[in-house]
Amino acid sequence: MASYHCTVRVGGKGKAAVHAAYLAREGPYQGHRRYEDLEATAHGNMPAWAAHNPAHLWQAADDHERANGATYREIEVALPRELDPAQRRALVEAFVAEELGERHAYQWAIHTPPAALERGAQPHAHIMYSERTRDGYERDPAQYFRRYNATAPERGGCRKDSAGTAERLAATRRRWAEVQNQHLARHGHVARVDHRSLQARGLDRRPERHLGPSRVQSLSPQEVVALLARRVAEGELERACRQVSLLDLSGDLATAKAARTERQRLERLSSRELAHEIARLRPRPIRELIEEDPAVRQAAQEARTLEAQIRAAQARAAHAEHEARRWREAHPLRATAHDAGAFRSAYLVDRARIQDDAR
């Protein structure tokens, strides 16, 4: 099921080349079983001296970028399982074209590791790019990362474009949702993603914490089942909310009109009709669903039978106690002798047995 995930991070000096190797599964990551999940990779907008090997750019960033400067910026996104490898590649390429255009040198990779909790792969993409903007001037590696010269751009380095403002980050997240939804619709999928927070979407639930492989391994089977069930239920809830209150972002006019008609119908209902509609749509109580289970019904019947037997035994005990008390009132001397052990009354012994059996 398509789910929204988009994070942006920056890398410090000395980390760009290693991270690029991680993306491309090269160097120390090549041939390792753990990293046999590279589905696709590409690069673009590189300077001439790195056009055939993007690793040269990232090594130059590590060597020449300022000590406190960022050597790269990375966008990590989850890719929808609904799309096949070729469609996922096209989705990443379209997003890179919109987000970076021809302004920044970039390298991206699609990884498909196995999901920690659910079956199947967990496709995602890493989009790594330089904050240095291209301006048409050719520069060698050292000059490329030199301080920008506004008076004579050809003498200084490439201008740095920091995308770390809240507005830019929000625009990136929104753009990723829009491009992903366009591609889902293009390939006939009804799933959609939303970049907004749960609160902004009117969903009253806590966001799920990320679960890595080590955390998943520590979960009990019952916890795994409960977590998967929660994901299914929350997915159904979000789809229902979109159907009732939102127009389809795919641009499907028929679906949009149907959603609008349904919303207008609900708005025209009287309070009594609305209450009836809510009752119709409300899921059946969990108690009713449980009570329909054959094993539960059999256990309930056995419990009722046992309760009836207990009540009958308690009634017999109360009756026996009442009879014993009346006998003692009618035969006080014999009762005293019975209590002292000088005489055993079969009647009292039998009534005492009945009371003991009921306990």
FENLIN-V866653 format. One record per residue. N is the residue number from 1. RES is the residue in one small letter. OMEGA is omega in radians with two decimals (999 if undefined). NEAR is the number of other ideal C-beta (glycine too) atoms within 10 Angstrom. D_FIRST is the distance of its C-alpha to the first C-alpha in Angstrom with 1 decimal. Layout:
BEGIN
N&RES&OMEGA&NEAR&D_FIRST + N&RES&OMEGA&NEAR&D_FIRST
END
This chain:
BEGIN
1&m&3.12&13&0.0 + 2&a&3.10&19&3.8 + 3&s&-3.07&14&6.3 + 4&y&3.01&17&10.0 + 5&h&3.11&13&12.5 + 6&c&3.11&19&15.9 + 7&t&3.13&11&19.1 + 8&v&3.13&16&22.5 + 9&r&3.12&11&25.3 + 10&v&3.11&15&28.7 + 11&g&-3.13&21&30.7 + 12&g&-3.11&14&34.4 + 13&k&3.13&16&37.3 + 14&g&-3.08&13&37.2 + 15&k&-3.03&16&33.5 + 16&a&-3.07&25&32.4 + 17&a&3.13&21&33.6 + 18&v&-3.12&15&32.0 + 19&h&3.09&19&28.6 + 20&a&3.09&28&28.8 + 21&a&3.09&16&29.6 + 22&y&3.13&17&26.6 + 23&l&-3.06&23&24.3 + 24&a&-3.10&21&26.1 + 25&r&3.13&19&26.6 + 26&e&3.12&15&30.3 + 27&g&-3.10&12&33.4 + 28&p&-3.11&11&32.8 + 29&y&-3.09&16&29.2 + 30&q&3.08&12&30.1 + 31&g&3.13&9&30.3 + 32&h&-3.09&9&28.8 + 33&r&-3.09&6&26.5 + 34&r&-3.05&8&24.3 + 35&y&3.09&15&23.7 + 36&e&-3.05&12&23.2 + 37&d&-3.14&17&19.7 + 38&l&-3.14&16&20.9 + 39&e&-3.13&16&19.1 + 40&a&3.08&16&21.0 + 41&t&3.14&20&23.4 + 42&a&3.08&15&25.8 + 43&h&-3.12&22&28.3 + 44&g&3.12&17&30.3 + 45&n&-3.12&21&33.0 + 46&m&2.99&18&34.9 + 47&p&-3.03&19&38.7 + 48&a&-3.08&9&40.9 + 49&w&3.08&15&41.5 + 50&a&-3.05&20&37.8 + 51&a&-3.10&14&36.7 + 52&h&3.13&9&36.5 + 53&n&-3.09&12&35.4 + 54&p&3.13&23&33.3 + 55&a&3.12&17&34.4 + 56&h&3.12&17&37.7 + 57&l&-3.06&29&36.4 + 58&w&3.07&26&34.7 + 59&q&3.09&18&37.8 + 60&a&3.09&22&39.9 + 61&a&3.10&27&37.9 + 62&d&-3.07&21&38.5 + 63&d&-2.93&15&42.2 + 64&h&3.12&18&43.0 + 65&e&3.14&25&40.7 + 66&r&-3.05&12&42.4 + 67&a&-3.12&7&42.4 + 68&n&-3.11&7&40.4 + 69&g&3.09&17&38.3 + 70&a&3.14&20&34.6 + 71&t&3.08&29&34.3 + 72&y&2.98&27&30.8 + 73&r&-3.07&20&27.9 + 74&e&3.01&19&24.3 + 75&i&3.10&24&21.0 + 76&e&-3.08&15&18.0 + 77&v&3.01&25&14.5 + 78&a&3.14&18&11.0 + 79&l&-3.10&26&9.8 + 80&p&3.09&22&6.6 + 81&r&-3.12&18&6.2 + 82&e&-3.09&16&6.7 + 83&l&3.10&20&10.1 + 84&d&-3.07&10&12.9 + 85&p&-3.14&13&15.3 + 86&a&3.13&9&17.7 + 87&q&3.09&17&15.3 + 88&r&3.11&22&14.0 + 89&r&3.13&19&17.7 + 90&a&3.11&15&18.6 + 91&l&-3.14&24&16.1 + 92&v&-3.14&23&17.7 + 93&e&3.13&14&21.1 + 94&a&3.14&15&20.7 + 95&f&3.12&24&19.8 + 96&v&3.14&22&22.7 + 97&a&3.14&12&25.0 + 98&e&-3.04&13&24.4 + 99&e&-3.03&19&24.4 + 100&l&-3.12&19&27.3 + 101&g&3.11&10&29.0 + 102&e&-3.02&10&32.2 + 103&r&-2.99&15&33.1 + 104&h&2.98&21&31.8 + 105&a&-3.04&27&31.9 + 106&y&3.01&23&28.4 + 107&q&3.12&27&26.7 + 108&w&3.11&25&23.0 + 109&a&3.04&22&21.0 + 110&i&3.09&23&17.6 + 111&h&3.14&21&17.1 + 112&t&3.11&19&14.8 + 113&p&3.08&14&15.9 + 114&p&3.12&11&14.7 + 115&a&-3.10&15&12.5 + 116&a&-3.03&15&15.0 + 117&l&-3.09&15&13.6 + 118&e&3.10&15&10.9 + 119&r&3.10&6&11.8 + 120&g&-3.10&9&11.2 + 121&a&3.11&15&11.4 + 122&q&-3.05&16&10.5 + 123&p&3.07&20&11.4 + 124&h&-3.10&18&13.2 + 125&a&3.00&23&16.4 + 126&h&3.12&20&19.7 + 127&i&-3.04&22&22.0 + 128&m&-3.13&25&25.5 + 129&y&3.11&22&28.3 + 130&s&3.09&31&31.9 + 131&e&3.11&21&33.0 + 132&r&-3.09&26&36.1 + 133&t&3.13&15&36.2 + 134&r&-3.12&17&37.8 + 135&d&3.10&12&40.9 + 136&g&3.11&6&42.5 + 137&y&3.07&13&45.0 + 138&e&-3.14&10&45.0 + 139&r&3.04&19&45.3 + 140&d&-3.07&12&45.8 + 141&p&-3.09&16&43.5 + 142&a&-3.11&11&45.8 + 143&q&-3.10&15&46.2 + 144&y&-3.07&23&42.5 + 145&f&3.10&22&41.8 + 146&r&3.11&17&45.2 + 147&r&-3.10&10&45.5 + 148&y&3.12&14&45.2 + 149&n&-3.07&12&48.5 + 150&a&-3.12&7&48.3 + 151&t&3.14&6&51.9 + 152&a&-3.07&7&51.6 + 153&p&-3.09&14&47.9 + 154&e&-3.14&11&49.1 + 155&r&-3.12&12&50.8 + 156&g&3.13&16&48.0 + 157&g&3.10&19&44.5 + 158&c&3.12&22&41.3 + 159&r&-3.11&15&40.5 + 160&k&-3.13&16&37.8 + 161&d&3.13&13&35.0 + 162&s&-3.13&11&33.4 + 163&a&-3.03&18&30.1 + 164&g&3.13&11&30.0 + 165&t&-3.14&9&30.9 + 166&a&-3.13&7&28.7 + 167&e&-3.14&8&28.7 + 168&r&3.12&13&27.6 + 169&l&3.12&15&24.8 + 170&a&3.13&12&23.6 + 171&a&3.11&13&23.9 + 172&t&-3.14&18&21.9 + 173&r&3.12&18&19.0 + 174&r&-3.11&14&19.3 + 175&r&3.13&15&19.7 + 176&w&3.11&23&16.6 + 177&a&-3.11&18&14.5 + 178&e&-3.12&14&16.7 + 179&v&3.14&19&16.6 + 180&q&3.13&25&12.8 + 181&n&3.09&23&12.7 + 182&q&-3.11&15&15.7 + 183&h&3.06&21&14.2 + 184&l&3.13&22&11.1 + 185&a&-3.11&17&13.9 + 186&r&-3.10&14&16.2 + 187&h&2.98&13&14.3 + 188&g&3.14&8&13.8 + 189&h&-3.13&17&10.2 + 190&v&-3.12&15&10.3 + 191&a&3.08&16&7.3 + 192&r&3.09&20&9.3 + 193&v&-3.12&20&9.8 + 194&d&-3.09&18&13.2 + 195&h&-3.07&19&15.4 + 196&r&3.11&14&17.7 + 197&s&3.11&9&18.5 + 198&l&-3.13&14&17.7 + 199&q&-3.14&10&21.4 + 200&a&3.12&9&21.5 + 201&r&3.13&14&18.8 + 202&g&3.14&9&20.8 + 203&l&-3.06&16&18.5 + 204&d&3.06&7&20.8 + 205&r&-3.14&12&19.1 + 206&r&3.08&7&19.4 + 207&p&-3.14&9&16.8 + 208&e&3.10&11&15.6 + 209&r&3.13&6&17.7 + 210&h&3.13&8&16.5 + 211&l&3.06&16&17.0 + 212&g&-3.13&9&18.5 + 213&p&-3.11&11&19.5 + 214&s&3.13&8&22.9 + 215&r&-3.14&12&21.7 + 216&v&-3.13&15&19.3 + 217&q&-3.13&9&22.3 + 218&s&-3.13&8&24.4 + 219&l&3.04&15&22.3 + 220&s&3.09&8&23.8 + 221&p&3.14&7&22.0 + 222&q&3.13&8&22.2 + 223&e&3.11&11&20.6 + 224&v&3.14&14&17.6 + 225&v&-3.13&11&17.2 + 226&a&-3.13&12&17.7 + 227&l&3.11&16&15.2 + 228&l&3.12&12&12.4 + 229&a&3.12&10&13.7 + 230&r&3.13&12&13.8 + 231&r&3.12&15&10.1 + 232&v&-3.11&11&9.5 + 233&a&-3.13&12&12.5 + 234&e&3.07&14&11.8 + 235&g&3.10&14&8.5 + 236&e&3.14&10&10.9 + 237&l&-3.12&13&13.6 + 238&e&3.11&18&12.1 + 239&r&3.12&14&11.4 + 240&a&3.13&11&14.9 + 241&c&3.12&14&16.4 + 242&r&-3.10&17&15.4 + 243&q&-3.05&15&16.8 + 244&v&-2.95&12&20.0 + 245&s&-3.08&13&20.9 + 246&l&2.99&14&19.4 + 247&l&-3.11&15&20.0 + 248&d&-3.12&19&17.2 + 249&l&-3.10&17&17.1 + 250&s&-3.09&17&16.7 + 251&g&3.11&11&20.3 + 252&d&-3.02&14&20.1 + 253&l&-3.11&10&23.5 + 254&a&3.13&8&23.4 + 255&t&3.14&14&20.2 + 256&a&3.13&15&21.7 + 257&k&3.13&12&25.0 + 258&a&3.12&13&23.6 + 259&a&3.13&18&21.9 + 260&r&3.11&11&25.2 + 261&t&3.14&10&27.2 + 262&e&3.13&13&25.4 + 263&r&3.12&14&25.9 + 264&q&3.10&9&29.5 + 265&r&3.14&11&30.1 + 266&l&-3.13&14&29.0 + 267&e&-3.11&8&31.2 + 268&r&-3.09&8&34.2 + 269&l&3.02&13&34.1 + 270&s&-3.13&8&36.9 + 271&s&3.13&7&36.4 + 272&r&3.13&8&37.1 + 273&e&3.12&12&34.8 + 274&l&3.09&13&32.0 + 275&a&3.11&11&32.6 + 276&h&-3.14&12&32.5 + 277&e&3.11&13&29.2 + 278&i&3.12&11&27.7 + 279&a&-3.14&8&29.1 + 280&r&-3.09&7&27.6 + 281&l&-3.08&9&24.0 + 282&r&3.10&8&24.4 + 283&p&3.11&8&22.8 + 284&r&3.14&8&25.6 + 285&p&3.13&9&27.0 + 286&i&-3.11&8&25.8 + 287&r&3.14&8&29.5 + 288&e&-3.14&9&29.8 + 289&l&3.13&11&26.9 + 290&i&-3.08&10&28.4 + 291&e&3.11&11&31.8 + 292&e&3.14&10&30.8 + 293&d&-3.10&11&30.1 + 294&p&-3.13&7&33.2 + 295&a&3.13&7&33.7 + 296&v&3.13&12&33.6 + 297&r&3.12&12&36.0 + 298&q&3.12&10&38.3 + 299&a&3.13&11&38.4 + 300&a&3.11&12&39.2 + 301&q&3.11&10&42.0 + 302&e&3.12&10&43.4 + 303&a&3.11&10&43.3 + 304&r&3.11&10&45.2 + 305&t&3.14&10&47.8 + 306&l&3.12&10&48.4 + 307&e&3.11&10&48.8 + 308&a&3.12&10&51.4 + 309&q&3.13&10&53.2 + 310&i&3.12&11&53.4 + 311&r&3.12&10&54.7 + 312&a&3.13&11&57.3 + 313&a&3.11&15&58.5 + 314&q&3.10&13&58.7 + 315&a&3.11&11&60.8 + 316&r&3.14&14&63.1 + 317&a&3.13&17&63.5 + 318&a&3.12&13&64.5 + 319&h&3.13&14&66.9 + 320&a&3.11&20&68.5 + 321&e&3.12&15&68.9 + 322&h&3.12&11&70.6 + 323&e&3.14&15&72.9 + 324&a&3.13&20&73.9 + 325&r&3.12&12&74.7 + 326&r&3.13&10&76.9 + 327&w&3.14&16&78.7 + 328&r&3.11&17&79.4 + 329&e&-3.13&9&80.9 + 330&a&-3.10&9&83.1 + 331&h&-3.06&15&84.1 + 332&p&-3.11&9&84.3 + 333&l&-3.14&8&86.8 + 334&r&3.11&16&84.9 + 335&a&3.12&18&81.7 + 336&t&3.12&12&83.3 + 337&a&3.12&14&84.6 + 338&h&-3.13&19&81.2 + 339&d&-3.13&12&79.6 + 340&a&3.14&8&82.4 + 341&g&3.13&7&82.0 + 342&a&-3.09&9&85.5 + 343&f&3.12&13&84.2 + 344&r&3.12&9&80.9 + 345&s&3.11&18&79.9 + 346&a&-3.12&8&77.9 + 347&y&3.14&14&76.6 + 348&l&3.11&20&75.2 + 349&v&-3.13&11&73.8 + 350&d&3.13&12&71.9 + 351&r&3.09&20&70.5 + 352&a&3.11&14&69.4 + 353&r&3.13&11&67.6 + 354&i&3.13&17&65.7 + 355&q&3.12&17&64.6 + 356&d&-3.13&10&63.5 + 357&d&-3.10&11&61.4 + 358&a&-3.09&17&59.5 + 359&r&999&7&58.4
END
